[in-house]
Amino acid sequence: MAGEKPVNSRTFFLNEQHELARAEKEGFGRIPKYTNIDWGAKGTRIGKALRSVREQIQKSRDPVKENHLFLLAKPETKLTKLSTAKTAIKGMIEEDTDYSQKDSRVFRRLGIDLLKVEEDGSAVVHIRPDVAEQLATTASTLPESGPREQARWATIGSFAMIPSNSRVDPGWLSSLKKGHPTDAVVEFQPLLMRAEIDVLIRAIVAALAKQLGEKISATGTDFSGRQWVRGKLGIDTVKKIADQFFSVQSLHSPLVSIAAMASPKTKSSARAVRPPTVPNIAELPVVGIVDTGIPTEHSALGPYRRGAGYVDPNTSPTPAGSHGSFVASRAVFGDPDYSAGPPFHLPAGQARFYDVNIGGIGPGKIDNQAIYPALRAVTTTAPDVRVFNMSFDSNEPWNSMEPVKRYEELAVVQDIDNFIFQNDILCVVAAGNSPRGVIPSRAYPNHYDDPNWVLGPLARSFNSLTCGSYVKHLTSTGLVTNAGWPSPFCRIGPGLCSSRKPDLSANGGNGSPNYDLSVGLGVWGLSNDGLWEDKVGTSFATPLLAREAAFCFQKLQSVCEKGARRSR
């Protein structure tokens, strides 16, 4: 129309995901000006690598290879670009590529899914086959492309097959004996559809050596949606899956936590007699005891059980040892001092417990991959249970784990952290115990940097409270001679990203001068038979913190508007 200003048209170029590149939008800064890059050689190298990897995957036995390419993106180690920064030398600055931080966005711009960053800086990525062909064609035209398009490719050095040792730890693989299947977990790559997972499982089952007793016994799904199977696999089958099934992210031994240290013979104890019925017992706060199970008809704890509880589908309803009962008794009755002899009558309990039995691997052992399904089930069916006690962790220090297992343990912690945040619950995790009888390189209390005292994976959680242990009652036979000082067996931080751990602590007993266990140094709790016993460990400090948290939640509920959901 007359009088209107003419409009100048602009051309916007979309990336492989049909989105505007980030730098294409106004206000996002100038395009980096990289120097000393032979774009012709770089484009040819990347294009050839993409096509080579695709051809190799197509020759594999992976049943979903037509729809998904899982491969390794190798970074450019040094990039030089023009800069006016004060740190620049002769107007240029060198930068390392970091796919775990600032350079991760390059994949999204190219239509690539970033799945994982390896310790050497390479990235495990996912590409659709049609996108891979488009990228290979685009890479060959880089010399003629403008600076904006070239900047998108600057940090990528090449592509390669994912090596098998990125899926399975060599140390674990070498420990397997030929002809003897072992317990193993197969973790599938994310981004796969349910139907594709079913095809993968059938292909793995077909590859099993059934004459050796190999089998798949369980399946599951993580909080993130990643799926897995567990079963008995031999070394040859593990190698075959690692070499040929690129839709498998990892293979590893079961992720097991230990629920208790080996204990010495306990003091002789009297049978605890059930107290008179408490009129207001249904009004007591509840702690979810995530453990190895508690007898349904426990002579002392029975009245304080809330509901039928939860039993993992792969777990026997029969408790695997007395650890669960001991922990629950500490949550219900607190921290009694029966060093002069247990009483005949029980004290009145101040809390109830919800039995969450995930001890299906064996006495004193917890399947870490059963934790998230258990929390999900309990928060759905018993929403009043907001505090969960987890008195266990891996007996292997974090820094001694091989890369694949360490990554999978971290994935479990991540799932738990995300679930806690999503559902506004509170989990209290034990800091863990050092190996029994191991003497630190520097004597207590200067042992904090000894590798045997490093925290396990669960105790490093961001959103959980990690509970350590201190010595409350002194004895002449104990190593610690100052009340309130940390227990000598208690593991020590830092947690993830150098966070301070443990967060809090409670009474968990003392240790002997040779860093072993001894009668009379522990704290008191109940066995499956209703007997008072004397045991040592951060496992038995943790429920004291959990019950205090339950008291706080109940107090909040009493002052909040009716129907409001209490928050941490």
C-alpha positions in Angstrom: 0.0 0.0 0.0 1.1 3.5 -0.6 3.2 5.1 2.1 4.4 1.8 3.6 8.1 1.0 3.9 9.4 -1.7 1.6 10.1 -5.0 3.3 13.4 -6.7 2.5 13.2 -10.4 2.4 15.6 -12.6 4.3 16.5 -16.2 3.8 16.8 -18.5 6.9 18.5 -21.8 6.6 17.2 -24.7 8.7 19.3 -27.5 10.2 18.7 -31.2 9.8 16.0 -31.1 12.5 14.2 -28.3 10.6 15.1 -25.7 13.2 16.9 -22.4 13.0 20.5 -22.7 14.1 21.0 -20.9 17.4 23.4 -18.4 15.8 20.8 -17.7 13.0 18.6 -15.9 15.5 19.2 -12.3 16.4 21.1 -11.4 19.6 23.2 -14.5 20.1 26.6 -12.9 19.4 29.0 -13.1 16.4 30.0 -16.2 14.5 33.3 -17.6 15.8 36.1 -17.1 13.2 38.2 -20.3 13.2 41.6 -20.3 11.6 44.1 -23.0 10.4 41.3 -25.4 9.4 41.5 -27.2 6.0 37.7 -27.4 5.4 38.2 -29.5 2.3 40.2 -32.2 4.1 37.9 -32.0 7.2 34.7 -32.4 5.2 36.1 -35.3 3.2 37.3 -37.0 6.4 33.9 -36.6 8.2 31.9 -37.7 5.1 34.0 -40.9 4.6 33.8 -41.7 8.3 30.0 -41.4 8.5 29.5 -43.6 5.5 32.1 -46.1 6.7 30.5 -46.4 10.1 27.0 -46.8 8.6 28.3 -49.6 6.3 29.9 -51.4 9.3 26.7 -51.2 11.4 24.6 -52.5 8.4 26.8 -55.6 8.3 26.2 -56.3 12.0 23.6 -58.5 13.6 21.9 -55.6 15.3 18.1 -56.0 14.5 17.3 -52.3 14.6 20.2 -51.1 12.4 17.9 -49.9 9.7 16.4 -47.3 12.0 19.2 -46.3 14.4 22.9 -45.6 14.2 24.8 -45.5 17.5 28.4 -44.3 17.0 31.3 -42.3 18.4 31.9 -38.6 17.7 35.5 -37.7 18.1 36.3 -34.1 18.9 38.9 -31.7 17.5 41.4 -31.5 20.3 42.6 -27.9 19.6 40.8 -25.1 17.8 42.3 -21.7 17.1 40.0 -18.7 16.6 40.4 -15.0 16.2 39.7 -13.1 19.5 39.9 -9.6 21.0 40.0 -11.0 24.5 42.8 -9.9 26.8 44.0 -13.5 27.1 44.4 -13.7 23.3 48.0 -14.0 21.9 48.5 -12.1 18.6 44.7 -11.8 18.3 44.2 -15.6 18.5 43.1 -18.0 21.3 43.2 -21.8 21.5 40.3 -23.8 22.9 39.7 -27.4 23.8 36.5 -29.1 22.7 34.3 -30.1 25.6 31.2 -32.1 24.7 30.1 -32.3 28.3 29.8 -28.6 28.6 29.9 -25.7 26.1 30.2 -27.7 22.9 27.3 -30.1 23.5 24.8 -27.9 21.5 26.6 -28.7 18.2 24.9 -32.0 18.1 21.4 -30.7 18.4 22.1 -28.2 15.6 23.2 -31.0 13.3 20.2 -33.2 14.1 22.3 -35.6 16.3 21.3 -36.9 19.7 24.1 -36.7 22.4 23.8 -39.8 24.7 27.0 -39.9 26.7 30.4 -38.3 27.0 33.3 -40.8 27.4 36.2 -40.1 29.8 38.5 -39.4 26.8 36.2 -36.6 25.6 34.5 -38.5 22.8 30.7 -38.6 22.6 28.4 -41.5 22.1 25.7 -40.2 19.7 22.6 -41.4 17.9 21.8 -40.5 14.3 19.0 -41.6 12.1 20.4 -43.3 8.9 18.7 -40.8 6.6 20.2 -37.9 8.6 23.6 -39.5 8.5 23.5 -39.6 4.7 22.4 -35.9 4.7 25.2 -35.0 7.0 27.8 -36.8 4.9 26.7 -34.9 1.8 26.7 -31.6 3.7 30.2 -32.2 5.1 31.6 -32.7 1.5 30.5 -29.1 0.7 32.1 -27.4 3.7 34.8 -25.6 1.6 32.1 -23.8 -0.3 29.9 -23.2 2.8 29.7 -19.9 4.6 31.3 -19.2 8.0 28.0 -19.9 9.8 27.7 -23.4 8.4 31.4 -24.1 9.0 31.2 -23.0 12.6 28.6 -25.8 13.2 31.2 -28.4 12.2 34.3 -26.9 13.8 34.4 -29.0 17.0 33.8 -32.4 15.2 37.0 -34.2 14.2 35.5 -37.5 12.9 33.1 -40.4 13.5 34.0 -43.9 14.5 32.5 -47.2 15.7 31.8 -47.5 19.4 34.6 -49.8 20.8 33.4 -52.8 22.7 35.3 -51.8 25.8 32.9 -48.8 25.9 30.1 -51.3 26.5 31.8 -53.8 28.8 34.6 -53.3 31.3 37.7 -55.4 30.3 38.4 -56.2 33.9 35.0 -57.8 34.4 35.1 -59.6 31.1 38.5 -61.1 31.9 37.1 -62.4 35.3 34.5 -64.5 33.5 35.2 -68.2 33.0 34.5 -70.0 29.7 31.6 -72.4 30.0 30.3 -70.9 33.3 27.5 -68.4 32.8 27.4 -65.5 35.3 24.8 -62.9 36.4 24.8 -60.1 34.0 22.7 -57.0 33.0 22.2 -55.8 29.5 21.3 -52.1 29.2 19.8 -50.9 26.0 20.4 -47.6 24.3 17.9 -44.8 24.9 15.6 -43.6 22.1 14.5 -47.1 21.2 10.8 -47.9 20.8 9.1 -50.6 22.8 8.6 -52.7 19.7 12.3 -52.3 18.9 13.3 -53.4 22.4 11.1 -56.6 22.0 13.0 -57.4 18.7 16.3 -56.8 20.5 15.4 -59.1 23.4 14.4 -61.8 21.0 17.7 -61.5 19.1 19.6 -61.7 22.3 17.7 -64.8 23.4 18.4 -66.4 20.1 22.1 -65.8 20.6 22.2 -67.5 24.0 23.9 -70.9 24.5 21.0 -72.6 26.2 23.0 -75.8 26.6 25.3 -73.9 29.0 22.3 -72.7 31.0 22.3 -69.2 29.6 18.9 -67.4 30.0 17.1 -64.1 30.5 15.3 -63.9 33.8 14.1 -60.3 34.3 13.4 -57.1 32.5 13.0 -53.5 33.8 12.9 -49.8 33.0 14.8 -46.9 34.5 13.3 -43.6 35.5 14.6 -42.1 32.3 12.8 -44.8 30.2 15.9 -46.8 29.3 15.2 -50.5 29.4 17.3 -53.5 30.5 17.3 -57.2 30.9 19.1 -59.5 33.4 20.1 -63.1 33.2 22.8 -65.7 33.0 25.4 -65.0 30.3 28.7 -66.7 29.4 31.8 -64.9 28.3 31.4 -65.8 24.6 27.8 -64.4 24.6 28.9 -61.2 26.3 31.6 -60.7 23.7 29.1 -61.4 20.9 26.6 -58.9 22.2 29.3 -56.2 22.8 30.7 -56.7 19.3 27.5 -57.0 17.2 24.6 -55.3 19.0 25.2 -51.5 18.8 21.8 -50.9 20.2 23.1 -52.2 23.5 24.6 -49.4 25.7 26.4 -51.6 28.2 26.8 -55.0 29.8 27.9 -55.4 33.4 27.5 -57.4 36.6 24.5 -56.7 38.7 24.7 -53.4 40.6 24.7 -54.7 44.2 24.8 -52.8 47.5 25.7 -54.3 50.8 23.2 -53.9 53.6 25.6 -54.7 56.5 29.1 -55.4 57.6 29.9 -58.9 58.9 29.1 -58.8 62.6 30.8 -60.4 65.6 28.8 -62.5 67.9 26.4 -60.2 69.8 25.9 -59.9 73.5 23.4 -62.3 75.0 20.0 -60.6 74.9 16.6 -61.0 76.4 13.5 -61.6 74.2 11.6 -58.4 73.7 8.0 -58.7 74.9 5.3 -57.0 72.9 4.1 -53.9 74.8 0.5 -53.1 75.6 -1.5 -51.7 72.7 -0.8 -48.0 72.1 -4.1 -46.2 71.4 -2.7 -43.6 69.0 -0.3 -45.9 67.1 -2.0 -45.2 63.8 -1.1 -41.5 64.2 2.6 -42.1 64.4 4.7 -40.9 61.4 5.9 -43.5 58.9 9.4 -44.3 57.6 9.8 -46.5 54.5 12.4 -49.1 55.3 14.0 -50.0 51.9 15.9 -53.1 52.9 16.1 -56.9 52.9 12.6 -57.4 54.4 11.0 -57.6 57.9 9.0 -60.6 59.2 5.2 -59.9 58.8 4.5 -61.3 62.3 7.5 -59.8 64.1 6.9 -60.2 67.8 8.0 -56.6 68.7 7.7 -54.7 65.4 4.4 -56.1 64.2 2.2 -53.5 65.8 4.2 -50.7 64.2 3.9 -52.1 60.6 2.0 -49.8 58.2 0.1 -51.8 55.6 1.2 -55.0 53.9 4.4 -53.4 52.5 6.1 -53.9 49.1 8.0 -56.9 47.9 10.0 -56.7 44.7 8.8 -59.1 42.0 12.2 -60.8 41.9 12.4 -61.1 45.7 11.1 -63.7 48.1 8.7 -62.5 50.7 10.9 -64.2 53.3 13.3 -61.7 54.8 17.0 -62.2 53.7 18.6 -61.9 57.2 17.9 -59.6 60.1 19.3 -56.4 58.7 15.8 -55.0 57.9 14.5 -55.8 61.3 17.4 -54.1 63.0 17.1 -51.0 60.9 13.3 -50.8 61.4 13.7 -51.2 65.2 16.0 -48.2 65.2 13.4 -46.1 63.3 10.6 -47.2 65.6 12.3 -47.2 69.1 15.3 -44.8 68.5 18.7 -45.3 70.1 18.4 -47.1 73.4 21.4 -47.8 75.6 21.2 -51.4 76.9 24.9 -51.8 77.7 23.8 -52.7 81.3 21.4 -55.4 79.9 18.2 -55.2 77.8 14.9 -54.7 79.6 12.2 -57.4 79.6 9.6 -55.0 78.4 9.8 -53.0 75.2 9.7 -49.2 75.3 6.9 -47.4 73.4 7.6 -46.8 69.8 7.5 -43.3 68.4 7.2 -44.1 64.7 5.8 -46.8 62.3 7.5 -48.4 59.3 6.6 -49.4 55.8 8.4 -52.6 54.7 10.0 -52.2 51.2 11.7 -55.5 50.5 14.2 -55.4 47.7 16.7 -58.0 49.0 16.3 -60.5 46.2 20.0 -61.1 45.4 20.9 -62.8 48.7 21.4 -62.2 52.5 22.7 -58.7 53.1 22.6 -57.7 49.4 20.4 -55.2 47.6 19.7 -54.9 43.9 20.3 -51.2 43.1 18.1 -51.4 40.0 15.2 -52.5 42.1 15.3 -49.2 44.1 13.5 -46.9 41.6 10.6 -49.3 40.9 10.1 -49.8 44.6 10.0 -46.0 45.3 7.6 -45.6 42.4 5.3 -48.3 43.6 5.2 -47.1 47.2 4.7 -43.4 46.5 1.7 -44.5 44.2 0.0 -46.9 46.6 1.0 -45.3 50.0 1.3 -41.5 49.4 1.6 -40.8 53.1 5.0 -42.5 53.1 7.3 -39.5 52.4 10.5 -40.5 54.1 12.6 -43.5 52.9 15.5 -45.1 54.7 18.2 -46.8 52.6 20.9 -48.3 54.9 23.1 -49.7 52.2 25.7 -48.8 49.5 28.2 -50.5 47.3 31.2 -52.0 49.2 33.4 -50.9 46.3 34.7 -47.4 46.5 33.6 -45.1 43.7 37.2 -44.4 42.4 38.1 -48.1 42.1 35.2 -49.0 39.8 35.8 -49.6 36.1 34.3 -47.0 33.7 31.2 -48.9 32.5 30.1 -50.0 35.9 30.8 -46.5 37.4 28.6 -44.9 34.7 25.8 -47.4 35.4 26.0 -46.8 39.1 25.8 -43.1 38.4 22.7 -43.6 36.2 21.0 -45.3 39.2 21.8 -42.4 41.5 20.6 -39.9 38.8 17.3 -41.8 38.5 16.8 -41.7 42.3 17.7 -38.0 42.4 15.2 -37.2 39.7 12.5 -39.2 41.3 13.0 -37.5 44.6 12.7 -34.1 43.0 9.7 -35.1 40.9 7.7 -36.6 43.9 8.9 -34.4 46.7 10.0 -37.2 49.0 13.0 -37.5 51.2 15.5 -40.4 51.1 18.1 -40.9 53.8 21.2 -42.9 52.6 23.9 -44.5 54.7 27.4 -43.2 54.1 28.7 -46.7 54.1 31.5 -48.6 56.0 35.1 -49.2 55.2 36.2 -52.8 54.8 36.4 -54.7 58.0 39.9 -55.0 59.5 41.5 -52.7 56.9 43.9 -50.2 58.5 44.2 -46.8 56.8 47.5 -45.5 55.5 47.2 -42.7 58.1 45.8 -43.4 61.5 42.4 -42.1 62.6 41.4 -39.2 62.5 43.8 -38.3 59.6 42.5 -41.1 57.4 40.0 -39.0 55.4 41.9 -39.3 52.1 42.4 -43.1 52.3 40.8 -44.7 49.2 39.2 -47.4 51.3 37.1 -44.7 53.0 35.8 -43.1 49.8 32.1 -42.9 49.5 30.2 -45.3 47.3 27.8 -44.2 44.5 24.5 -44.0 46.4 25.9 -41.9 49.2 27.0 -39.2 46.6 23.4 -38.4 45.7 22.5 -34.7 45.4 18.9 -34.9 46.5 19.3 -37.5 49.3 20.5 -36.9 52.8 23.7 -38.9 53.4 24.0 -40.0 57.0 27.3 -40.7 58.6 28.0 -42.2 62.0 29.6 -40.9 65.2 30.5 -42.4 68.6 28.1 -41.6 71.4 29.1 -44.1 74.1 32.7 -44.6 75.0 34.3 -47.8 76.1 37.8 -48.8 77.1 38.1 -51.2 74.1 37.1 -48.7 71.4 39.4 -46.8 69.0 37.6 -43.5 69.3 38.1 -41.9 72.8 36.2 -38.7 72.3 32.4 -38.7 72.4 30.8 -37.2 69.3 33.8 -37.9 67.0 33.1 -39.8 63.7 33.0 -43.6 63.8 36.3 -44.9 62.5 34.5 -47.1 59.9 32.3 -44.3 58.5 33.1 -43.5 54.8 33.9 -39.9 54.0 33.1 -37.4 51.1 33.3 -35.6 48.9 30.1 -36.4 47.0 29.4 -35.6 43.3 30.9 -32.4 42.1 33.0 -32.1 45.3 29.9 -31.6 47.4 30.3 -32.0 51.2 29.2 -35.4 52.4 28.0 -36.8 54.8 25.2 -34.2 55.3 24.3 -35.3 58.9 25.2 -38.1 61.3 23.9 -40.1 64.2 25.1 -42.7 66.6 26.4 -45.9 64.8 28.9 -47.3 67.3 32.7 -47.5 67.6 35.5 -49.7 66.2 38.4 -51.6 67.7 42.0 -50.4 67.6 42.7 -52.8 64.7 39.7 -51.4 62.8 37.6 -54.5 63.4 34.3 -55.1 65.1 34.0 -56.1 68.7 31.2 -56.9 71.2 30.1 -53.9 73.2 31.1 -51.3 70.7 27.8 -51.1 68.7 24.3 -49.8 69.0 21.1 -51.7 70.0 18.4 -53.1 67.7 16.1 -56.1 67.2 16.7 -59.3 65.3 14.1 -61.2 63.3 13.5 -63.2 66.5 12.7 -60.1 68.6 16.1 -60.2 70.4 18.1 -57.1 71.3 21.5 -57.2 69.6 24.6 -55.0 69.7 25.8 -54.1 66.1 28.1 -51.6 64.5 27.6 -49.6 61.2 26.3 -46.5 59.4 23.3 -48.6 58.5 22.1 -48.3 62.1 22.8 -44.5 62.4 20.7 -43.8 59.2 17.2 -44.7 60.6 17.7 -42.3 63.5 18.0 -39.5 60.9 15.1 -40.8 58.9 12.8 -40.9 61.9 13.7 -37.3 62.8 12.7 -36.4 59.2 9.4 -38.2 59.6 8.7 -36.2 62.8 9.4 -33.0 60.9 7.0 -33.9 58.1 4.3 -34.7 60.6 4.8 -31.4 62.4 4.6 -29.5 59.1 1.4 -31.3 58.3 -0.1 -30.2 61.6 0.4 -26.5 60.8 -0.3 -26.6 57.0 -3.7 -26.0 55.5 -5.7 -29.2 55.3 -5.0 -31.0 52.0 -1.7 -29.2 51.4 1.2 -31.4 50.4 4.1 -31.0 52.7 7.4 -30.0 51.1 11.0 -30.5 52.1 
